[in-house]
């Protein structure tokens, strides 16, 4: 009997141990959170998509960003894969009861240790990936959550410059544009939502942006008319390029400039000068007045006037009543027409579906289609 009792006791002990081991295994298999990203489009016409392998730094806290960061999880690397950011290694455990706030920074850096940090853009953005890795973006959740899949909306925090070059004004040879004497560092504070240029000035080589166009990411900063913004290298020749306008670079806003021949040298400014970048034949067909609904009875009716100097007026009517007017600049490049609001600096890119002497069809970034008819005058009669 004693031996049978001991045998039963041993079996029960083993069963208890096995049960505890299974319980421990269950604890070890806790879920980790993943993130579904989006990028705010209102400040940029482009640069709104992540690519496979893009990496972010993620922090998790029991308090919102405005209250400072907690340490539920600090600087955990996540990588983009199949429309989501998933943990690159050990991820952040899904909270069981109390909600958590999340803060994310693109691109990832192991050096981030608080919500206040210094970020530097790459000096040679023409090099592969350097342009993208200069595009500082941040995201914060507005409310605490216990969800396993968390949406994150990223916002561009630095400024983008695009320099378009008219074919007749470009010197022969391979073109390189290098910005000189510009701030390359930004003092970033996510809790205060401030992103301020800091440190000493340096130079940055611009990236390609399609035919006859260059682009670059810089910290927000201001330049005065006459300032030597960049050096243009074409073959064996080098030219100083000065500003023909005062320029203000705002966080998250794209500034479009145009290179023009000026005597023996070159200038850049917000005026297009003699032409657009899309070719005289296509550009010429845009010149004039266009309206979406010639009866003006539509509750959402748009009208445009494209001018020869690269400026335009954008009218909005609501049942024959003028609701607003926007002054902008425009440039045509391939199948795109890029429209930049003069007052805000915000840019929108529309696709050119078709253009003839009397008909113009454009499609917006949200898929909206604008079918326009040429008119002699804008406004209900």
C-alpha positions as CSV (number, residue, x, y, z in Angstrom):
1,X,0.0,0.0,0.0
2,X,2.8,2.4,0.9
3,X,4.6,1.7,-2.3
4,X,1.4,2.3,-4.3
5,X,0.7,5.5,-2.3
6,X,4.2,6.8,-3.1
7,X,3.8,5.9,-6.8
8,X,0.5,7.9,-6.9
9,X,2.1,10.8,-5.1
10,X,4.9,10.9,-7.6
11,X,2.5,10.9,-10.5
12,X,0.5,13.7,-9.0
13,X,3.7,15.7,-8.4
14,X,4.8,15.2,-12.0
15,X,1.3,16.3,-13.3
16,X,1.5,19.5,-11.2
17,X,4.9,20.3,-12.5
18,X,3.8,19.7,-16.1
19,X,0.8,21.9,-15.5
20,X,3.0,24.7,-14.1
21,X,5.3,24.4,-17.1
22,X,2.4,24.7,-19.5
23,X,1.3,27.7,-17.6
24,X,4.7,29.3,-17.8
25,X,4.9,28.5,-21.5
26,X,1.5,30.3,-21.9
27,X,2.9,33.3,-20.1
28,X,5.9,33.3,-22.4
29,X,3.7,33.4,-25.4
30,X,2.1,36.8,-24.7
31,X,1.0,38.8,-27.7
32,X,3.1,41.7,-29.0
33,X,1.7,44.8,-30.6
34,X,2.1,45.8,-34.2
35,X,1.4,49.1,-35.9
36,X,-0.5,50.2,-39.0
37,X,1.0,53.4,-40.3
38,X,-0.3,56.3,-42.4
39,X,1.3,59.5,-43.4
40,X,-0.4,62.9,-43.2
41,X,-0.8,64.1,-46.8
42,X,-1.9,67.6,-46.3
43,X,1.6,69.0,-45.9
44,X,3.3,67.0,-48.7
45,X,2.2,66.0,-52.1
46,X,4.6,63.1,-52.1
47,X,6.7,61.0,-49.7
48,X,3.6,59.4,-48.2
49,X,4.4,55.7,-48.4
50,X,6.7,53.3,-46.3
51,X,8.7,50.6,-48.0
52,X,9.6,47.1,-46.8
53,X,12.5,47.3,-44.4
54,X,11.9,50.8,-43.2
55,X,12.5,50.9,-39.5
56,X,11.1,53.0,-36.6
57,X,11.8,53.6,-32.9
58,X,8.8,52.9,-30.8
59,X,8.3,54.0,-27.2
60,X,5.4,53.1,-24.9
61,X,4.2,55.0,-21.9
62,X,1.4,55.1,-19.3
63,X,1.2,58.9,-20.0
64,X,0.6,61.0,-23.1
65,X,3.5,62.7,-24.9
66,X,2.6,66.1,-23.4
67,X,3.3,64.7,-20.0
68,X,6.7,63.2,-20.8
69,X,7.6,59.6,-21.5
70,X,7.2,56.7,-19.2
71,X,9.2,53.5,-19.5
72,X,6.7,50.7,-20.3
73,X,8.9,50.2,-23.3
74,X,11.9,52.3,-24.6
75,X,13.1,52.6,-28.1
76,X,12.0,49.2,-29.5
77,X,12.9,48.7,-33.2
78,X,10.0,47.9,-35.6
79,X,10.3,47.2,-39.3
80,X,7.8,47.6,-42.1
81,X,6.4,44.4,-43.7
82,X,3.2,43.8,-45.6
83,X,1.5,47.1,-44.7
84,X,2.5,46.9,-41.0
85,X,5.3,47.7,-38.6
86,X,6.2,44.5,-36.8
87,X,8.8,43.9,-34.1
88,X,12.4,43.5,-35.4
89,X,13.2,41.3,-32.4
90,X,11.5,41.2,-29.0
91,X,8.4,43.4,-29.4
92,X,6.3,45.4,-27.0
93,X,3.9,43.2,-25.1
94,X,0.2,43.9,-25.5
95,X,-1.1,45.5,-22.3
96,X,-3.6,43.4,-20.4
97,X,-5.8,46.0,-18.7
98,X,-4.4,49.6,-18.4
99,X,-4.1,51.4,-21.7
100,X,-0.8,52.5,-23.2
101,X,0.3,55.5,-25.2
102,X,2.7,55.0,-28.1
103,X,5.3,57.3,-29.7
104,X,7.2,56.5,-32.8
105,X,10.1,58.1,-34.7
106,X,11.2,57.5,-38.3
107,X,14.0,56.6,-39.1
108,X,15.0,54.3,-36.3
109,X,18.1,55.2,-34.2
110,X,19.5,53.4,-31.2
111,X,20.5,56.8,-29.9
112,X,17.0,58.0,-29.0
113,X,16.6,57.9,-25.2
114,X,13.9,60.5,-24.6
115,X,11.3,62.7,-26.3
116,X,14.0,65.4,-26.7
117,X,16.8,64.6,-29.2
118,X,18.9,66.0,-32.0
119,X,18.4,64.8,-35.6
120,X,20.8,65.3,-38.5
121,X,19.9,65.1,-42.2
122,X,22.3,63.2,-44.5
123,X,24.9,65.4,-46.3
124,X,24.8,63.5,-49.6
125,X,21.1,62.9,-50.2
126,X,21.9,61.8,-53.8
127,X,23.2,58.6,-52.4
128,X,20.9,55.6,-52.2
129,X,18.5,55.7,-49.2
130,X,20.1,58.9,-47.8
131,X,17.2,61.1,-48.9
132,X,14.6,58.9,-47.3
133,X,16.7,58.5,-44.1
134,X,16.8,62.3,-43.8
135,X,13.0,62.6,-43.7
136,X,12.3,62.8,-40.0
137,X,8.7,61.8,-39.1
138,X,7.0,61.3,-35.8
139,X,3.7,59.8,-34.6
140,X,1.8,59.7,-31.3
141,X,-1.4,58.1,-30.2
142,X,-3.9,60.6,-28.8
143,X,-5.5,58.1,-26.4
144,X,-4.3,55.1,-24.4
145,X,-5.1,51.7,-25.9
146,X,-4.9,48.0,-25.1
147,X,-5.3,46.9,-28.7
148,X,-2.8,44.5,-30.3
149,X,-2.9,46.4,-33.7
150,X,-2.4,50.1,-33.2
151,X,-2.8,52.8,-35.9
152,X,0.0,55.4,-36.1
153,X,-0.3,58.6,-38.2
154,X,3.1,60.0,-39.1
155,X,3.8,63.7,-39.8
156,X,6.7,65.1,-41.7
157,X,8.7,67.3,-39.3
158,X,11.3,68.8,-41.6
159,X,11.1,70.9,-44.8
160,X,11.4,69.8,-48.4
161,X,12.9,71.8,-51.3
162,X,12.3,71.0,-54.9
163,X,14.3,72.9,-57.6
164,X,12.9,72.5,-61.1
165,X,15.1,73.5,-64.0
166,X,13.8,74.7,-67.4
167,X,15.5,72.9,-70.2
168,X,16.7,76.1,-71.9
169,X,18.3,77.4,-68.7
170,X,20.3,74.3,-67.9
171,X,24.0,74.2,-68.7
172,X,25.3,71.1,-70.6
173,X,26.8,68.2,-68.6
174,X,25.8,66.1,-65.7
175,X,24.0,68.4,-63.1
176,X,24.7,68.4,-59.4
177,X,23.2,70.9,-57.0
178,X,24.7,71.2,-53.5
179,X,23.1,73.5,-50.9
180,X,25.8,75.4,-49.0
181,X,25.7,77.2,-45.6
182,X,22.5,75.6,-44.5
183,X,21.4,74.2,-41.1
184,X,21.6,70.4,-41.1
185,X,20.6,69.6,-37.5
186,X,17.3,70.0,-35.8
187,X,16.5,70.1,-32.1
188,X,13.4,67.9,-31.8
189,X,11.0,67.8,-28.8
190,X,8.0,65.6,-29.3
191,X,6.3,66.5,-26.0
192,X,6.4,70.2,-27.0
193,X,5.9,69.5,-30.8
194,X,8.9,71.8,-31.7
195,X,11.5,71.1,-34.4
196,X,14.0,73.9,-34.5
197,X,17.2,74.2,-36.6
198,X,20.3,74.1,-34.5
199,X,24.1,73.7,-34.5
200,X,26.6,74.8,-37.2
201,X,25.9,75.1,-40.9
202,X,27.0,72.7,-43.6
203,X,26.4,71.5,-47.1
204,X,23.9,69.0,-48.5
205,X,23.8,67.4,-52.0
206,X,20.4,67.2,-53.5
207,X,18.7,64.0,-54.7
208,X,17.3,63.4,-58.2
209,X,13.6,64.1,-58.6
210,X,12.8,63.0,-62.1
211,X,13.6,64.9,-65.3
212,X,15.2,68.3,-64.7
213,X,14.4,68.4,-61.0
214,X,16.2,68.0,-57.7
215,X,14.9,67.5,-54.1
216,X,16.3,67.8,-50.6
217,X,15.2,67.5,-47.0
218,X,16.3,70.3,-44.6
219,X,15.4,71.5,-41.1
220,X,13.0,74.5,-41.1
221,X,14.9,77.7,-41.6
222,X,14.8,81.1,-43.4
223,X,16.9,82.6,-46.2
224,X,17.1,86.2,-47.4
225,X,16.9,87.3,-51.1
226,X,20.4,87.4,-52.5
227,X,21.7,84.5,-50.3
228,X,23.9,82.0,-52.1
229,X,21.8,78.9,-51.5
230,X,23.7,76.4,-53.6
231,X,26.4,75.6,-56.1
232,X,25.6,74.2,-59.5
233,X,28.1,71.8,-61.0
234,X,27.8,70.9,-64.7
235,X,30.6,69.0,-66.2
236,X,33.8,70.9,-65.3
237,X,32.0,74.2,-64.6
238,X,30.7,75.4,-61.2
239,X,28.3,78.3,-60.6
240,X,27.0,80.1,-57.5
241,X,23.2,80.1,-57.3
242,X,21.6,82.9,-55.3
243,X,18.0,83.4,-54.2
244,X,15.8,85.8,-56.1
245,X,13.2,85.8,-53.3
246,X,13.1,85.6,-49.5
247,X,12.5,81.9,-48.6
248,X,10.9,80.5,-45.5
249,X,11.0,76.7,-45.0
250,X,8.2,75.4,-42.7
251,X,7.9,72.1,-40.9
252,X,6.3,69.5,-43.1
253,X,5.9,71.8,-46.1
254,X,7.3,71.5,-49.6
255,X,8.8,74.6,-51.2
256,X,9.1,74.5,-55.0
257,X,11.8,76.7,-56.5
258,X,12.8,77.3,-60.1
259,X,16.3,77.7,-61.5
260,X,16.8,80.5,-64.0
261,X,19.7,81.8,-66.0
262,X,20.7,85.3,-64.8
263,X,23.4,86.8,-66.9
264,X,26.6,84.8,-66.5
265,X,25.2,83.0,-63.4
266,X,22.0,81.4,-62.0
267,X,19.3,82.2,-59.5
268,X,16.5,80.2,-57.9
269,X,13.1,81.6,-56.8
270,X,9.4,80.9,-56.5
271,X,8.6,82.5,-59.9
272,X,8.8,80.1,-62.9
273,X,10.0,82.7,-65.3
274,X,9.9,81.8,-68.9
275,X,8.2,78.4,-68.7
276,X,7.2,75.2,-67.0
277,X,9.1,71.9,-66.8
278,X,6.6,69.9,-68.7
279,X,7.3,71.0,-72.3
280,X,5.9,73.9,-74.2
281,X,3.3,71.9,-76.1
282,X,1.5,70.5,-73.1
283,X,2.0,73.6,-70.9
284,X,0.7,75.9,-73.6
285,X,-2.6,74.0,-73.7
286,X,-3.2,74.8,-70.0
287,X,-3.0,78.5,-70.5
288,X,-6.4,80.1,-70.1
289,X,-9.6,79.7,-68.1
290,X,-11.3,76.4,-67.3
291,X,-14.5,75.5,-65.4
292,X,-15.9,72.2,-64.2
293,X,-19.6,73.1,-64.6
294,X,-20.4,76.0,-67.0
295,X,-23.8,76.4,-65.5
296,X,-22.3,77.0,-62.0
297,X,-25.3,75.3,-60.5
298,X,-23.2,72.5,-58.9
299,X,-22.9,72.5,-55.2
300,X,-19.1,71.9,-55.6
301,X,-17.9,73.6,-58.7
302,X,-14.2,74.4,-59.4
303,X,-12.7,76.8,-61.9
304,X,-9.1,77.5,-62.8
305,X,-7.1,80.2,-64.6
306,X,-3.6,79.1,-65.7
307,X,-1.3,82.0,-66.6
308,X,1.8,82.2,-68.8
309,X,4.0,83.2,-65.8
310,X,3.4,80.0,-64.0
311,X,0.9,81.4,-61.6
312,X,-2.8,80.4,-61.4
313,X,-6.0,81.3,-59.6
314,X,-8.2,78.5,-58.2
315,X,-11.9,79.4,-57.7
316,X,-14.5,77.5,-55.7
317,X,-18.2,78.0,-56.3
318,X,-21.3,76.7,-54.5
319,X,-24.5,77.0,-56.5
320,X,-23.4,80.2,-58.4
321,X,-21.9,81.7,-55.2
322,X,-18.2,82.2,-55.0
323,X,-17.0,80.4,-51.9
324,X,-13.2,81.1,-52.1
325,X,-10.3,81.9,-54.3
326,X,-6.7,80.5,-54.0
327,X,-3.6,82.0,-55.6
328,X,-1.0,79.4,-56.5
329,X,1.9,78.5,-58.7
330,X,2.0,75.5,-61.0
331,X,4.4,73.3,-62.9
332,X,3.8,70.5,-65.3
333,X,6.1,67.5,-65.3
334,X,5.2,64.5,-67.4
335,X,1.6,63.5,-66.5
336,X,1.6,65.5,-63.3
337,X,0.6,69.1,-62.6
338,X,2.0,70.3,-59.2
339,X,0.0,73.2,-57.6
340,X,1.4,75.1,-54.7
341,X,-0.7,77.4,-52.6
342,X,1.1,80.8,-52.4
343,X,-0.3,81.6,-48.9
344,X,0.4,78.3,-47.1
345,X,3.1,76.7,-49.2
346,X,1.0,73.5,-49.3
347,X,1.3,71.5,-52.6
348,X,-1.1,69.2,-54.3
349,X,-0.2,67.0,-57.3
350,X,-2.9,66.1,-59.8
351,X,-2.7,63.6,-62.7
352,X,-3.3,64.9,-66.2
353,X,-5.8,62.4,-67.7
354,X,-6.2,64.3,-71.0
355,X,-5.7,67.8,-72.3
356,X,-6.9,69.3,-75.7
357,X,-7.5,72.8,-76.8
358,X,-10.9,72.9,-75.2
359,X,-11.0,70.0,-72.7
360,X,-8.9,69.2,-69.6
361,X,-9.4,66.2,-67.3
362,X,-7.5,66.0,-64.0
363,X,-7.6,63.5,-61.2
364,X,-6.8,64.4,-57.6
365,X,-4.8,62.4,-55.0
366,X,-8.0,61.0,-53.6
367,X,-9.1,59.8,-57.0
368,X,-11.5,62.7,-57.6
369,X,-11.9,63.5,-61.3
370,X,-12.2,67.1,-62.6
371,X,-13.6,67.4,-66.1
372,X,-13.0,71.0,-67.2
373,X,-14.1,73.0,-70.2
374,X,-12.3,76.1,-71.6
375,X,-14.3,79.3,-71.2
376,X,-13.7,82.9,-72.1
377,X,-14.5,84.2,-68.6
378,X,-14.9,82.6,-65.2
379,X,-18.0,83.3,-63.1
380,X,-21.7,82.9,-63.6
381,X,-23.2,85.4,-66.1
